[in-house]
């Protein structure tokens, strides 16, 4: 299966156009959160992706809530947040929001480490984990060198050992990747990232 994956679109029309064009060759499209900015403009942001005809799986970032995303996605797009789905024989499990909590204030959709661990405990097996936040210590560094990823997410990847774990959220680490056991972790960014599973 040919998979196109991206994160952190942040309402960019130029980046959406590139992703929609690339998606013509995809069997599955995955969006790892932050489609809009600060809870504003989500319907328009998802509208920019309306030309995608392949099956699509998304998780909410910290810039949109699960309920807002469910309301805004096109028909045939699956929102995962603490649950899984199988598409074409590929098992996916998703967890959105920022983990741990951010300093951004009331608009940001965040989870505590404890709540994230609870929501991830339902994932017993997966080929791909779709996350908004990166795991602690992998593709999670800010420009100042701080590691701001999630311990709960790291532990879930270590336990489940999917083939791939996709994330975004930390813009300074876009394009970075690393391994946790046999799992390749990739901080996607708003680009056409291709994977074969």
N, CA, C and O of each residue as an XYZ file, in Angstrom:
788
protein
N       0.846     -1.195      0.000
C       0.000      0.000      0.000
C       0.884      1.248      0.000
O       1.829      1.359      0.781
N       0.556      2.177     -0.890
C       1.315      3.428     -1.008
C       0.639      4.495     -0.154
O      -0.506      4.872     -0.405
N       1.358      4.977      0.857
C       0.782      5.896      1.843
C       1.435      7.267      1.752
O       2.661      7.385      1.749
N       0.611      8.293      1.679
C       1.050      9.687      1.739
C       0.702     10.219      3.124
O      -0.453     10.135      3.540
N       1.674     10.761      3.842
C       1.429     11.234      5.205
C       2.003     12.635      5.400
O       3.056     12.976      4.860
N       1.280     13.445      6.193
C       1.715     14.818      6.456
C       1.187     15.250      7.820
O       0.325     14.590      8.400
N       1.712     16.361      8.326
C       1.212     16.963      9.557
C       1.299     18.481      9.447
O       1.944     19.009      8.541
N       0.654     19.171     10.364
C       0.866     20.605     10.561
C       0.650     21.438      9.296
O       1.488     22.260      8.925
N      -0.474     21.210      8.654
C      -0.825     22.012      7.479
C      -0.998     23.487      7.852
O      -0.617     24.371      7.084
N      -1.563     23.748      9.011
C      -1.754     25.108      9.525
C      -2.327     26.070      8.476
O      -1.845     27.187      8.291
N      -3.370     25.587      7.803
C      -4.157     26.452      6.906
C      -3.359     26.993      5.715
O      -3.706     28.044      5.175
N      -2.307     26.300      5.302
C      -1.501     26.754      4.164
C      -2.076     26.229      2.853
O      -2.031     25.028      2.585
N      -2.610     27.125      2.047
C      -3.169     26.741      0.742
C      -2.090     26.160     -0.169
O      -2.331     25.173     -0.864
N      -0.904     26.767     -0.170
C       0.169     26.287     -1.045
C       0.566     24.856     -0.696
O       0.760     24.022     -1.581
N       0.686     24.580      0.598
C       1.060     23.226      1.002
C      -0.074     22.239      0.768
O       0.175     21.085      0.417
N      -1.311     22.673      0.958
C      -2.459     21.806      0.695
C      -2.526     21.414     -0.775
O      -2.829     20.265     -1.096
N      -2.251     22.348     -1.662
C      -2.291     22.058     -3.103
C      -1.278     20.983     -3.476
O      -1.576     20.100     -4.280
N      -0.090     21.053     -2.901
C       0.947     20.047     -3.169
C       0.493     18.676     -2.668
O       0.672     17.670     -3.355
N      -0.090     18.640     -1.480
C      -0.537     17.375     -0.888
C      -1.689     16.772     -1.697
O      -1.702     15.567     -1.951
N      -2.646     17.596     -2.099
C      -3.791     17.104     -2.884
C      -3.311     16.540     -4.222
O      -3.778     15.487     -4.654
N      -2.395     17.224     -4.867
C      -1.869     16.742     -6.150
C      -1.131     15.417     -5.965
O      -1.322     14.479     -6.739
N      -0.290     15.349     -4.934
C       0.465     14.121     -4.676
C      -0.459     12.965     -4.334
O      -0.180     11.819     -4.687
N      -1.565     13.263     -3.645
C      -2.480     12.221     -3.169
C      -3.146     11.443     -4.299
O      -3.715     10.379     -4.059
N      -3.086     11.949     -5.510
C      -3.650     11.224     -6.656
C      -2.985      9.865     -6.837
O      -3.579      8.949     -7.406
N      -1.751      9.736     -6.352
C      -1.007      8.480     -6.499
C      -1.063      7.625     -5.228
O      -0.417      6.579     -5.167
N      -1.822      8.053     -4.216
C      -1.818      7.372     -2.918
C      -2.967      6.376     -2.793
O      -4.050      6.587     -3.337
N      -2.712      5.285     -2.065
C      -3.767      4.341     -1.686
C      -4.413      4.751     -0.370
O      -5.560      4.398     -0.095
N      -3.663      5.503      0.448
C      -4.140      5.965      1.752
C      -3.434      7.270      2.081
O      -2.234      7.412      1.846
N      -4.187      8.228      2.628
C      -3.616      9.511      3.048
C      -3.796      9.638      4.558
O      -4.871      9.360      5.089
N      -2.725     10.064      5.247
C      -2.745     10.208      6.702
C      -2.357     11.639      7.070
O      -1.330     12.150      6.623
N      -3.193     12.276      7.891
C      -2.907     13.620      8.383
C      -2.752     13.604      9.892
O      -3.680     13.233     10.611
N      -1.571     14.008     10.382
C      -1.264     13.896     11.810
C      -1.505     15.197     12.588
O      -0.707     15.572     13.446
N      -2.609     15.874     12.279
C      -3.073     16.977     13.116
C      -2.567     18.362     12.765
O      -1.653     18.524     11.956
N      -3.181     19.359     13.391
C      -2.935     20.787     13.178
C      -3.213     21.202     11.732
O      -2.318     21.598     10.985
N      -4.475     21.095     11.378
C      -4.910     21.497     10.034
C      -5.174     22.995      9.972
O      -5.046     23.605      8.911
N      -5.546     23.599     11.116
C      -5.853     25.031     11.159
C      -4.927     25.717     12.167
O      -3.894     25.160     12.537
N      -5.286     26.903     12.604
C      -4.494     27.673     13.563
C      -5.359     28.097     14.740
O      -6.375     28.770     14.563
N      -4.951     27.702     15.939
C      -5.589     28.177     17.171
C      -7.110     28.048     17.149
O      -7.824     28.955     17.575
N      -7.602     26.903     16.645
C      -9.026     26.554     16.621
C      -9.832     27.409     15.642
O     -11.058     27.457     15.742
N      -9.172     28.081     14.701
C      -9.885     28.937     13.755
C      -9.629     28.479     12.326
O      -8.509     28.110     11.971
N     -10.687     28.507     11.504
C     -10.551     28.215     10.079
C     -10.470     26.751      9.720
O      -9.986     26.412      8.639
N     -10.934     25.862     10.603
C     -10.825     24.422     10.319
C     -11.662     23.988      9.115
O     -11.152     23.248      8.274
N     -12.936     24.417      8.993
C     -13.698     24.001      7.810
C     -13.013     24.395      6.500
O     -13.005     23.622      5.541
N     -12.445     25.587      6.464
C     -11.741     26.035      5.254
C     -10.477     25.204      5.030
O     -10.168     24.838      3.896
N      -9.752     24.909      6.102
C      -8.534     24.106      5.979
C      -8.838     22.710      5.447
O      -8.129     22.206      4.575
N      -9.894     22.086      5.972
C     -10.265     20.759      5.487
C     -10.821     20.837      4.072
O     -10.668     19.898      3.290
N     -11.459     21.941      3.743
C     -11.937     22.150      2.372
C     -10.800     22.168      1.367
O     -10.967     21.738      0.225
N      -9.644     22.664      1.788
C      -8.472     22.683      0.901
C      -8.029     21.269      0.523
O      -7.388     21.067     -0.508
N      -8.375     20.296      1.365
C      -8.000     18.901      1.129
C      -9.123     18.117      0.461
O      -9.034     16.899      0.306
N     -10.172     18.819      0.071
C     -11.360     18.173     -0.485
C     -11.134     17.412     -1.777
O     -11.945     16.562     -2.144
N     -10.045     17.702     -2.473
C      -9.763     17.005     -3.727
C      -9.152     15.631     -3.543
O      -8.906     14.932     -4.526
N      -8.901     15.229     -2.312
C      -8.315     13.907     -2.057
C      -9.403     12.847     -2.171
O     -10.420     12.915     -1.480
N      -9.188     11.878     -3.033
C     -10.190     10.826     -3.251
C      -9.808      9.504     -2.587
O     -10.659      8.629     -2.427
N      -8.541      9.345     -2.199
C      -8.106      8.119     -1.510
C      -8.694      8.098     -0.103
O      -9.032      9.154      0.432
N      -8.824      6.927      0.508
C      -9.219      6.880      1.913
C      -8.268      7.733      2.747
O      -7.071      7.798      2.465
N      -8.809      8.388      3.777
C      -8.003      9.303      4.573
C      -8.232      9.058      6.057
O      -9.365      8.863      6.498
N      -7.141      9.072      6.826
C      -7.177      8.925      8.276
C      -6.497     10.141      8.877
O      -5.407     10.518      8.449
N      -7.139     10.764      9.879
C      -6.562     11.945     10.521
C      -6.695     11.838     12.036
O      -7.560     11.131     12.554
N      -5.820     12.554     12.729
C      -5.977     12.758     14.172
C      -6.026     14.257     14.417
O      -5.447     15.026     13.649
N      -6.709     14.686     15.476
C      -6.719     16.110     15.794
C      -5.372     16.542     16.376
O      -4.767     15.822     17.170
N      -4.917     17.719     15.969
C      -3.733     18.288     16.594
C      -4.136     19.040     17.849
O      -5.226     18.829     18.382
N      -3.275     19.902     18.313
C      -3.689     20.750     19.433
C      -4.373     22.024     18.939
O      -4.872     22.811     19.743
N      -4.399     22.231     17.614
C      -5.055     23.414     17.048
C      -6.521     23.184     16.714
O      -7.210     24.117     16.301
N      -7.021     21.939     16.886
C      -8.436     21.641     16.644
C      -8.853     20.527     17.588
O      -8.050     19.659     17.931
N     -10.118     20.555     18.009
C     -10.614     19.502     18.887
C     -11.098     18.316     18.066
O     -11.317     18.428     16.860
N     -11.260     17.186     18.729
C     -11.801     15.997     18.067
C     -13.181     16.293     17.498
O     -13.457     15.950     16.349
N     -14.051     16.923     18.282
C     -15.416     17.214     17.820
C     -15.404     18.157     16.611
O     -16.167     17.973     15.663
N     -14.540     19.154     16.657
C     -14.438     20.101     15.533
C     -13.959     19.393     14.272
O     -14.439     19.672     13.173
N     -13.011     18.478     14.438
C     -12.465     17.768     13.286
C     -13.495     16.820     12.687
O     -13.634     16.743     11.467
N     -14.219     16.098     13.541
C     -15.267     15.189     13.050
C     -16.289     15.947     12.220
O     -16.764     15.443     11.202
N     -16.628     17.150     12.650
C     -17.616     17.962     11.946
C     -17.086     18.490     10.612
O     -17.862     18.713      9.683
N     -15.768     18.692     10.513
C     -15.191     19.357      9.345
C     -14.672     18.415      8.257
O     -14.510     18.833      7.111
N     -14.409     17.144      8.600
C     -13.781     16.260      7.606
C     -14.752     15.899      6.485
O     -15.963     15.836      6.695
N     -14.205     15.663      5.288
C     -15.055     15.221      4.182
C     -15.539     13.787      4.387
O     -14.992     13.050      5.207
N     -16.542     13.410      3.653
C     -17.064     12.034      3.692
C     -15.939     11.067      3.331
O     -15.176     11.310      2.396
N     -15.846      9.978      4.076
C     -14.823      8.976      3.801
C     -13.524      9.197      4.552
O     -12.578      8.424      4.401
N     -13.471     10.247      5.362
C     -12.283     10.532      6.172
C     -12.542     10.049      7.595
O     -13.583     10.360      8.175
N     -11.610      9.297      8.159
C     -11.770      8.703      9.481
C     -10.955      9.481     10.509
O      -9.753      9.678     10.331
N     -11.606      9.924     11.584
C     -10.936     10.630     12.673
C     -10.623      9.629     13.782
O     -11.529      9.011     14.340
N      -9.345      9.474     14.097
C      -8.919      8.572     15.160
C      -8.388      9.387     16.333
O      -7.552     10.274     16.160
N      -8.880      9.080     17.518
C      -8.370      9.724     18.733
C      -8.668      8.771     19.887
O      -9.723      8.834     20.517
N      -7.703      7.886     20.143
C      -7.921      6.852     21.146
C      -8.634      5.640     20.600
O      -9.228      4.871     21.357
N      -8.583      5.459     19.289
C      -9.207      4.273     18.689
C      -8.455      3.876     17.420
O      -7.607      4.613     16.918
N      -8.793      2.687     16.920
C      -8.118      2.169     15.740
C      -9.080      1.856     14.618
O     -10.299      1.898     14.786
N      -8.505      1.539     13.461
C      -9.279      1.165     12.284
C      -8.376      0.310     11.395
O      -7.152      0.432     11.444
N      -8.979     -0.544     10.595
C      -8.210     -1.315      9.604
C      -8.648     -0.895      8.215
O      -9.842     -0.882      7.916
N      -7.699     -0.553      7.371
C      -7.979     -0.155      5.996
C      -7.046     -0.938      5.075
O      -5.824     -0.844      5.188
N      -7.625     -1.700      4.178
C      -6.828     -2.471      3.228
C      -5.842     -3.414      3.900
O      -4.750     -3.653      3.383
N      -6.230     -3.948      5.051
C      -5.365     -4.880      5.768
C      -4.325     -4.213      6.650
O      -3.562     -4.900      7.329
N      -4.279     -2.876      6.653
C      -3.336     -2.129      7.490
C      -4.051     -1.690      8.771
O      -5.094     -1.038      8.711
N      -3.496     -2.043      9.912
C      -4.086     -1.674     11.204
C      -3.491     -0.342     11.667
O      -2.278     -0.206     11.827
N      -4.377      0.636     11.879
C      -3.946      1.955     12.330
C      -4.585      2.270     13.673
O      -5.721      1.876     13.937
N      -3.852      2.980     14.515
C      -4.388      3.471     15.780
C      -3.929      4.911     15.918
O      -2.773      5.231     15.643
N      -4.845      5.787     16.350
C      -4.520      7.203     16.414
C      -4.717      7.831     17.775
O      -5.605      7.447     18.536
N      -3.867      8.809     18.067
C      -4.033      9.653     19.250
C      -3.584     11.065     18.892
O      -2.430     11.297     18.531
N      -4.523     12.002     18.999
C      -4.206     13.385     18.692
C      -3.870     14.199     19.924
O      -3.539     13.662     20.981
N      -3.966     15.521     19.758
C      -3.721     16.516     20.805
C      -2.225     16.593     21.172
O      -1.417     15.763     20.756
N      -1.902     17.605     21.955
C      -0.537     17.789     22.439
C      -0.355     17.008     23.730
O      -1.166     17.105     24.651
N       0.722     16.230     23.784
C       1.085     15.486     24.991
C       2.577     15.705     25.230
O       3.365     15.449     24.320
N       3.000     16.160     26.395
C       2.193     16.637     27.520
C       1.581     18.004     27.219
O       1.664     18.502     26.096
N       0.967     18.602     28.240
C       0.289     19.880     28.050
C       1.270     20.963     27.605
O       2.432     20.977     28.011
N       0.773     21.869     26.758
C       1.574     22.985     26.254
C       1.375     24.218     27.138
O       0.482     24.242     27.985
N       2.208     25.237     26.936
C       2.002     26.510     27.640
C       1.160     27.490     26.828
O       1.153     28.686     27.119
N       0.449     26.997     25.811
C      -0.187     27.899     24.842
C      -1.506     28.502     25.307
O      -1.984     29.467     24.711
N      -2.099     27.954     26.356
C      -3.329     28.549     26.862
C      -4.575     27.773     26.481
O      -4.506     26.636     26.014
N      -5.721     28.414     26.693
C      -7.026     27.744     26.632
C      -7.368     27.201     25.247
O      -8.114     26.227     25.143
N      -6.840     27.805     24.183
C      -7.221     27.333     22.841
C      -6.605     25.969     22.510
O      -7.138     25.244     21.669
N      -5.500     25.614     23.154
C      -4.762     24.409     22.776
C      -5.415     23.150     23.340
O      -5.749     23.090     24.523
N      -5.590     22.154     22.489
C      -6.166     20.863     22.888
C      -5.026     19.955     23.350
O      -4.255     19.445     22.536
N      -4.931     19.761     24.661
C      -3.812     19.047     25.263
C      -4.289     17.847     26.073
O      -5.444     17.778     26.495
N      -3.375     16.909     26.278
C      -3.612     15.766     27.161
C      -2.470     15.651     28.150
O      -1.318     15.929     27.818
N      -2.795     15.241     29.368
C      -1.751     14.900     30.328
C      -1.118     13.570     29.922
O      -1.697     12.809     29.146
N       0.068     13.300     30.450
C       0.706     12.011     30.186
C      -0.182     10.860     30.666
O      -0.288      9.830     30.001
N      -0.814     11.045     31.820
C      -1.668      9.979     32.369
C      -2.858      9.701     31.471
O      -3.195      8.541     31.233
N      -3.502     10.755     30.967
C      -4.663     10.574     30.087
C      -4.234      9.951     28.758
O      -4.931      9.092     28.217
N      -3.092     10.382     28.236
C      -2.589      9.796     26.985
C      -2.295      8.309     27.168
O      -2.631      7.497     26.306
N      -1.675      7.956     28.280
C      -1.377      6.542     28.550
C      -2.653      5.722     28.619
O      -2.713      4.603     28.110
N      -3.672      6.287     29.254
C      -4.963      5.602     29.355
C      -5.567      5.376     27.969
O      -6.047      4.283     27.669
N      -5.541      6.402     27.135
C      -6.131      6.293     25.794
C      -5.329      5.363     24.889
O      -5.898      4.713     24.012
N      -4.034      5.295     25.089
C      -3.191      4.417     24.277
C      -3.228      2.969     24.757
O      -2.821      2.068     24.024
N      -3.709      2.734     25.973
C      -3.726      1.378     26.529
C      -4.643      0.445     25.745
O      -4.489     -0.775     25.800
N      -5.601      1.023     25.013
C      -6.501      0.212     24.198
C      -5.878     -0.305     22.916
O      -6.484     -1.111     22.210
N      -4.674      0.150     22.610
C      -3.995     -0.300     21.387
C      -3.141     -1.517     21.704
O      -2.098     -1.410     22.350
N      -3.596     -2.668     21.244
C      -2.862     -3.911     21.496
C      -1.949     -4.282     20.330
O      -0.915     -4.921     20.521
N      -2.341     -3.875     19.119
C      -1.534     -4.167     17.934
C      -1.848     -3.127     16.860
O      -2.988     -2.684     16.726
N      -0.826     -2.745     16.101
C      -1.013     -1.798     15.008
C       0.171     -1.893     14.058
O       1.286     -2.222     14.462
N      -0.085     -1.603     12.802
C       0.994     -1.472     11.815
C       1.510     -0.038     11.785
O       2.696      0.208     11.568
N       0.582      0.915     12.011
C       0.939      2.338     12.016
C       0.254      3.024     13.193
O      -0.956      2.897     13.376
N       1.034      3.753     13.989
C       0.476      4.645     14.995
C       0.481      6.054     14.409
O       1.511      6.538     13.939
N      -0.674      6.702     14.443
C      -0.800      8.069     13.953
C      -0.972      8.972     15.172
O      -1.968      8.877     15.889
N      -0.009      9.834     15.397
C       0.042     10.654     16.595
C       0.212     12.115     16.199
O       0.732     12.405     15.122
N      -0.212     13.024     17.042
C       0.159     14.409     16.777
C       1.494     14.716     17.447
O       2.374     15.316     16.829
N       1.648     14.314     18.690
C       2.871     14.599     19.441
C       3.913     13.502     19.240
O       3.567     12.329     19.102
N       5.178     13.882     19.224
C       6.237     12.872     19.107
C       6.508     12.188     20.442
O       6.113     12.692     21.493
N       7.178     11.046     20.399
C       7.609     10.391     21.637
C       8.796     11.129     22.245
O       9.566     11.780     21.540
N       8.929     11.017     23.549
C      10.042     11.655     24.255
C      11.375     11.178     23.708
O      11.645      9.978     23.661
N      12.212     12.135     23.290
C      13.565     11.813     22.858
C      13.743     11.481     21.395
O      14.867     11.238     20.958
N      12.662     11.464     20.616
C      12.761     11.137     19.187
C      12.011     12.190     18.379
O      10.799     12.340     18.533
N      12.713     12.914     17.527
C      12.101     13.922     16.644
C      11.235     14.905     17.433
O      10.156     15.300     16.991
N      11.736     15.295     18.621
C      10.922     16.131     19.518
C      11.679     17.347     20.045
O      11.287     17.923     21.060
N      12.751     17.743     19.376
C      13.557     18.847     19.891
C      13.112     20.195     19.365
O      12.857     20.355     18.171
N      13.020     21.160     20.261
C      12.758     22.546     19.871
C      14.056     23.164     19.356
O      15.126     22.563     19.449
N      13.942     24.372     18.814
C      15.135     25.062     18.306
C      16.134     25.336     19.429
O      17.329     25.482     19.176
N      15.647     25.403     20.661
C      16.535     25.614     21.806
C      17.167     24.339     22.334
O      17.942     24.376     23.289
N      16.837     23.203     21.713
C      17.439     21.936     22.112
C      16.680     21.171     23.178
O      17.155     20.139     23.654
N      15.495     21.664     23.566
C      14.706     20.964     24.580
C      13.964     19.788     23.967
O      13.418     19.892     22.868
N      13.946     18.665     24.684
C      13.187     17.488     24.285
C      11.804     17.590     24.924
O      11.674     17.526     26.147
N      10.771     17.749     24.092
C       9.429     18.048     24.616
C       8.385     17.004     24.240
O       7.185     17.270     24.308
N       8.839     15.814     23.843
C       7.911     14.759     23.466
C       7.277     14.071     24.669
O       7.503     14.452     25.818
N       6.485     13.055     24.378
C       5.661     12.381     25.383
C       6.244     11.041     25.822
O       6.598     10.196     25.000
N       6.333     10.873     27.120
C       6.757      9.595     27.700
C       5.702      8.518     27.433
O       6.047      7.386     27.094
N       4.424      8.862     27.583
C       3.338      7.889     27.348
C       3.363      7.382     25.913
O       3.157      6.194     25.665
N       3.614      8.281     24.973
C       3.677      7.886     23.561
C       4.901      6.997     23.314
O       4.811      5.998     22.601
N       6.034      7.361     23.900
C       7.236      6.521     23.774
C       6.945      5.111     24.283
O       7.271      4.127     23.619
N       6.335      5.018     25.453
C       6.066      3.707     26.056
C       5.080      2.887     25.229
O       5.201      1.665     25.146
N       4.101      3.564     24.613
C       3.139      2.853     23.764
C       3.819      2.303     22.508
O       3.556      1.172     22.099
N       4.690      3.104     21.904
C       5.425      2.634     20.719
C       6.314      1.454     21.093
O       6.384      0.466     20.362
N       6.988      1.559     22.227
C       7.873      0.495     22.704
C       7.097     -0.797     22.946
O       7.592     -1.889     22.669
N       5.886     -0.662     23.461
C       5.051     -1.834     23.778
C       4.448     -2.457     22.525
O       4.493     -3.677     22.361
N       3.885     -1.640     21.640
C       3.135     -2.137     20.484
C       4.060     -2.514     19.322
O       3.784     -3.460     18.586
N       5.161     -1.768     19.163
C       6.122     -1.976     18.081
C       5.470     -2.021     16.685
O       5.615     -3.008     15.963
N       4.758     -0.957     16.314
C       4.254     -0.887     14.946
C       5.416     -0.711     13.968
O       6.537     -0.404     14.371
N       5.140     -0.906     12.711
C       6.190     -0.677     11.708
C       6.552      0.807     11.650
O       7.722      1.174     11.543
N       5.506      1.659     11.725
C       5.706      3.105     11.605
C       4.933      3.846     12.691
O       3.850      3.421     13.094
N       5.498      4.960     13.161
C       4.783      5.879     14.049
C       4.951      7.277     13.471
O       6.066      7.792     13.383
N       3.836      7.887     13.078
C       3.859      9.223     12.484
C       3.492     10.261     13.528
O       2.621     10.025     14.365
N       4.154     11.411     13.481
C       3.838     12.507     14.380
C       4.139     13.835     13.685
O       4.542     13.869     12.522
N       3.936     14.917     14.420
C       4.236     16.260     13.942
C       4.463     17.133     15.162
O       5.290     16.823     16.020
N       3.711     18.241     15.230
C       3.620     19.105     16.418
C       4.858     19.966     16.658
O       4.736     21.186     16.770
N       6.043     19.367     16.739
C       7.258     20.138     16.998
C       7.865     20.543     15.652
O       8.555     19.756     15.003
N       7.594     21.778     15.253
C       7.967     22.245     13.918
C       9.479     22.187     13.685
O       9.929     21.924     12.569
N      10.256     22.433     14.737
C      11.711     22.434     14.579
C      12.261     21.046     14.251
O      13.408     20.913     13.827
N      11.443     20.019     14.447
C      11.889     18.646     14.173
C      11.223     18.039     12.937
O      11.334     16.835     12.704
N      10.532     18.863     12.144
C       9.959     18.346     10.897
C      11.043     17.658     10.071
O      12.150     18.177      9.925
N      10.713     16.493      9.535
C      11.651     15.760      8.686
C      12.601     14.859      9.453
O      13.334     14.078      8.846
N      12.602     14.952     10.770
C      13.487     14.100     11.557
C      12.833     12.746     11.827
O      11.609     12.622     11.863
N      13.676     11.747     12.014
C      13.164     10.402     12.299
C      14.118      9.689     13.238
O      15.243     10.134     13.466
N      13.652      8.584     13.773
C      14.472      7.770     14.663
C      13.794      6.433     14.883
O      12.692      6.200     14.388
N      14.446      5.561     15.622
C      13.922      4.221     15.864
C      13.627      4.023     17.348
O      14.377      4.476     18.212
N      12.524      3.341     17.624
C      12.231      2.812     18.954
C      12.014      1.318     18.749
O      10.955      0.898     18.283
N      13.013      0.524     19.096
C      12.954     -0.899     18.760
C      12.929     -1.054     17.252
O      13.812     -0.557     16.554
N      11.909     -1.749     16.748
C      11.816     -1.947     15.289
C      10.942     -0.891     14.614
O      10.733     -0.936     13.401
N      10.428      0.068     15.406
C       9.505      1.071     14.889
C      10.242      2.298     14.384
O      11.049      2.887     15.103
N       9.962      2.684     13.143
C      10.487      3.944     12.611
C       9.521      5.067     12.968
O       8.344      5.019     12.608
N      10.021      6.077     13.677
C       9.239      7.246     14.068
C       9.605      8.391     13.133
O      10.785      8.676     12.933
N       8.587      9.057     12.554
C       8.841     10.157     11.622
C       8.011     11.372     12.005
O       6.788     11.285     12.111
N       8.678     12.510     12.213
C       8.001     13.791     12.380
C       7.784     14.330     10.969
O       8.730     14.761     10.309
N       6.551     14.301     10.519
C       6.228     14.466      9.098
C       6.406     15.882      8.567
O       7.129     16.098      7.594
N       5.745     16.852      9.209
C       5.700     18.197      8.655
C       4.741     18.274      7.473
O       4.226     17.249      7.027
N       4.496     19.488      6.959
C       3.473     19.704      5.919
C       3.979     19.413      4.511
O       3.893     20.256      3.617
N       4.495     18.231      4.336
C       5.105     17.824      3.070
C       4.497     16.500      2.601
O       3.832     15.812      3.375
N       4.720     16.154      1.363
C       4.253     14.875      0.809
C       5.275     13.798      1.142
O       6.203     13.553      0.371
N       5.101     13.160      2.285
C       5.982     12.077      2.735
C       5.403     10.746      2.261
O       4.229     10.461      2.495
N       6.218      9.936      1.601
C       5.738      8.682      1.032
C       6.266      7.470      1.808
O       7.425      7.430      2.220
N       5.391      6.497      1.991
C       5.734      5.248      2.689
C       5.059      4.091      1.971
O       3.953      4.224      1.446
N       5.746      2.951      1.957
C       5.192      1.719      1.392
C       5.008      0.716      2.520
O       5.972      0.386      3.212
N       3.787      0.223      2.719
C       3.529     -0.743      3.787
C       2.839     -1.965      3.185
O       2.524     -2.913      3.905
